Amino acid sequence: MDAHIYLRASLKDQDANRAKVALEAFATEKGLTIAGVYAENISGTKLNRPELLTLLDTAKSGDVLLVESVDRLSRLSQADWDTLKATIKAKGLRLVIADLPTSHMLVQDTGITGQIMDVINNMLIELMATMARLDQDKRVERINQGIANKKLREPDWKPAGKSRNAAKWAKVQSLLLEHPTMNAEDIASLAKCGVATVYRIKRATAAKLQHSD
């Protein structure tokens, strides 16, 4: 049985591949053949994730979608989570969560035991997805409260903007120069960044060149 490993981290300075070795060992232990490893740095609140979409497009019915934990797969809104679940089900994939032991039986059991475990798993995964979403909401609420309190104490204070990732900019600029006809989506995939970042760097580079002229 083929397994497709999905790895995700939210921040650019976090290692999305942190759990790669452990999940590969897990797959080997369960007798699974690793068909692909998909890693990306992107928020779990976003449904449109390039690597996840590639996995869903590549995987075949009966394959395993293997993740470390539910929150690596989803911190989505209920509507987006429902969409993702429907896509996984429509593809006929078996969702196996490494830190959810009850899901491990889905690797082999296809009879009545497998059906019962599938029902139990769906309930547990739904609960864990809800907890991940609530945790994300609480985190955002705390950040917003902190900003509001800071502004009350210092009315003239403004949040600092995100600093530029020099290495990322250099990578995208290099790809733009090497592949002038390549579309932004492909460059974003190669540079492991968002499409919006590619367009922003493209505009900044073009403006800089015009100014130098």
C-alpha positions as CSV (number, residue, x, y, z in Angstrom):
1,M,0.0,0.0,0.0
2,D,1.3,3.4,-0.9
3,A,1.7,6.2,1.6
4,H,1.9,10.0,1.0
5,I,3.5,11.9,3.8
6,Y,2.4,15.4,4.4
7,L,4.5,17.8,6.5
8,R,3.7,21.4,7.4
9,A,5.0,24.2,9.5
10,S,3.5,27.6,9.8
11,L,6.5,29.9,10.0
12,K,9.3,30.2,7.5
13,D,12.0,29.7,10.1
14,Q,10.4,26.5,11.4
15,D,11.4,23.2,9.9
16,A,8.5,21.6,8.0
17,N,10.6,18.5,7.6
18,R,11.1,18.1,11.3
19,A,8.9,14.9,11.5
20,K,10.0,13.5,8.2
21,V,12.3,10.8,9.6
22,A,9.8,9.7,12.2
23,L,7.0,9.4,9.7
24,E,9.2,7.5,7.2
25,A,10.1,5.1,10.0
26,F,6.4,4.8,10.9
27,A,5.5,4.0,7.3
28,T,8.2,1.3,7.1
29,E,7.1,-0.3,10.3
30,K,3.5,-0.5,9.0
31,G,4.7,-2.1,5.7
32,L,3.8,1.0,3.7
33,T,5.6,2.1,0.5
34,I,6.4,5.8,0.6
35,A,5.1,7.2,-2.7
36,G,5.9,10.8,-1.9
37,V,6.8,13.3,0.8
38,Y,5.2,16.7,0.6
39,A,6.5,19.5,2.9
40,E,5.6,23.2,3.0
41,N,5.8,26.2,5.3
42,I,2.3,27.7,5.2
43,S,-0.5,28.4,7.7
44,G,-2.8,25.5,8.6
45,T,-5.7,28.0,8.3
46,K,-5.3,28.1,4.6
47,L,-7.0,25.5,2.4
48,N,-5.1,26.5,-0.7
49,R,-1.7,24.8,0.0
50,P,0.4,23.9,-3.1
51,E,2.0,20.8,-1.6
52,L,-1.2,19.5,-0.1
53,L,-3.1,20.0,-3.4
54,T,-0.3,18.2,-5.3
55,L,-0.6,15.3,-2.9
56,L,-4.4,15.1,-3.3
57,D,-4.0,15.3,-7.0
58,T,-1.3,12.6,-7.1
59,A,-2.6,10.0,-4.6
60,K,-4.8,7.2,-5.8
61,S,-7.8,5.5,-4.2
62,G,-6.8,3.2,-1.3
63,D,-3.5,5.1,-0.7
64,V,-2.7,6.4,2.8
65,L,-2.4,10.1,3.6
66,L,0.0,10.1,6.6
67,V,0.4,13.1,8.9
68,E,2.1,13.6,12.3
69,S,-1.0,15.1,13.9
70,V,-4.4,16.6,12.9
71,D,-3.2,20.2,13.5
72,R,-0.4,19.6,10.8
73,L,-3.3,18.9,8.4
74,S,-5.8,21.4,9.6
75,R,-6.4,24.6,11.6
76,L,-9.1,25.4,9.0
77,S,-12.5,27.0,9.5
78,Q,-15.3,24.5,9.7
79,A,-16.4,25.1,6.1
80,D,-12.9,24.7,4.7
81,W,-12.3,21.6,6.9
82,D,-15.5,20.1,5.5
83,T,-14.2,20.8,2.0
84,L,-10.9,19.1,2.7
85,K,-12.6,16.1,4.3
86,A,-14.9,15.7,1.3
87,T,-11.9,15.8,-1.0
88,I,-10.0,13.2,0.9
89,K,-13.1,11.0,1.0
90,A,-13.8,11.5,-2.7
91,K,-10.2,10.4,-3.5
92,G,-10.7,7.3,-1.4
93,L,-7.7,8.0,0.8
94,R,-7.1,6.5,4.2
95,L,-6.2,9.3,6.7
96,V,-3.7,8.0,9.1
97,I,-2.5,10.2,12.0
98,A,0.8,9.1,13.6
99,D,-0.2,10.4,17.1
100,L,-3.7,8.9,16.9
101,P,-3.2,5.1,17.5
102,T,-6.8,4.2,16.5
103,S,-6.1,5.4,13.0
104,H,-3.2,2.9,12.6
105,M,-5.6,0.0,12.1
106,L,-6.9,1.6,8.9
107,V,-3.6,0.7,7.3
108,Q,-4.7,-3.0,7.1
109,D,-8.2,-3.6,8.4
110,T,-10.8,-3.4,5.6
111,G,-13.5,-5.7,7.1
112,I,-16.0,-4.9,9.8
113,T,-13.3,-4.0,12.3
114,G,-12.0,-1.5,9.8
115,Q,-15.4,0.0,9.3
116,I,-16.0,0.4,13.0
117,M,-12.6,2.0,13.5
118,D,-13.3,4.3,10.6
119,V,-16.4,5.6,12.4
120,I,-14.4,6.0,15.6
121,N,-11.6,7.7,13.8
122,N,-13.9,10.2,12.1
123,M,-15.2,11.2,15.5
124,L,-11.8,11.6,17.0
125,I,-10.3,13.4,14.1
126,E,-13.3,15.8,14.0
127,L,-12.7,16.5,17.7
128,M,-9.0,17.1,17.2
129,A,-9.6,19.3,14.2
130,T,-12.1,21.4,16.3
131,M,-9.5,21.7,19.1
132,A,-6.8,22.8,16.7
133,R,-9.1,25.4,15.2
134,L,-10.1,26.7,18.7
135,D,-6.4,26.8,19.7
136,Q,-5.7,28.9,16.6
137,D,-8.6,31.2,17.3
138,K,-7.5,31.7,20.9
139,R,-3.9,32.4,19.7
140,V,-5.2,35.1,17.3
141,E,-7.4,36.6,20.1
142,R,-4.4,36.8,22.4
143,I,-2.3,38.6,19.8
144,N,-5.1,41.0,19.0
145,Q,-5.6,41.7,22.7
146,G,-1.9,42.3,23.1
147,I,-1.8,44.8,20.2
148,A,-4.9,46.6,21.6
149,N,-3.4,46.9,25.1
150,K,-0.1,48.2,23.6
151,K,-2.0,50.8,21.6
152,L,-3.8,51.9,24.8
153,R,-0.6,52.4,26.6
154,E,1.2,53.9,23.6
155,P,-1.3,55.6,21.3
156,D,1.5,56.4,18.7
157,W,2.8,52.9,18.6
158,K,2.4,50.9,15.3
159,P,3.2,47.2,14.8
160,A,6.5,46.6,13.0
161,G,6.1,45.2,9.5
162,K,7.5,41.8,8.6
163,S,11.2,41.9,7.8
164,R,12.3,40.9,4.4
165,N,13.7,37.4,4.0
166,A,16.9,38.2,2.1
167,A,17.6,34.5,1.1
168,K,14.0,34.1,-0.1
169,W,14.2,37.3,-2.2
170,A,17.5,36.2,-3.7
171,K,16.1,32.8,-4.6
172,V,13.0,34.2,-6.3
173,Q,15.0,36.9,-8.1
174,S,17.4,34.2,-9.3
175,L,14.6,32.1,-10.6
176,L,13.0,35.1,-12.4
177,L,16.3,35.8,-14.2
178,E,16.9,32.1,-15.0
179,H,13.4,31.4,-16.1
180,P,11.8,34.6,-17.5
181,T,8.9,32.7,-19.1
182,M,8.0,30.6,-16.0
183,N,4.7,31.5,-14.4
184,A,4.5,32.8,-10.8
185,E,2.9,29.6,-9.4
186,D,5.9,27.4,-10.6
187,I,8.4,29.9,-9.3
188,A,6.6,30.0,-5.9
189,S,6.7,26.2,-5.8
190,L,10.4,26.1,-6.5
191,A,11.2,28.9,-4.0
192,K,8.8,27.5,-1.4
193,C,7.0,30.7,-0.9
194,G,3.6,32.2,-1.7
195,V,2.6,33.4,-5.1
196,A,1.9,36.8,-3.7
197,T,5.5,37.0,-2.6
198,V,6.7,36.2,-6.1
199,Y,4.6,39.0,-7.5
200,R,5.8,41.4,-4.8
201,I,9.4,40.7,-5.6
202,K,8.8,40.9,-9.3
203,R,7.2,44.3,-8.9
204,A,10.0,45.5,-6.6
205,T,12.7,44.3,-9.0
206,A,11.1,45.9,-12.0
207,A,10.7,49.2,-10.1
208,K,14.3,49.1,-9.1
209,L,15.4,48.5,-12.7
210,Q,13.3,51.4,-14.0
211,H,14.8,53.7,-11.3
212,S,18.3,52.7,-12.2
213,D,17.6,53.6,-15.9
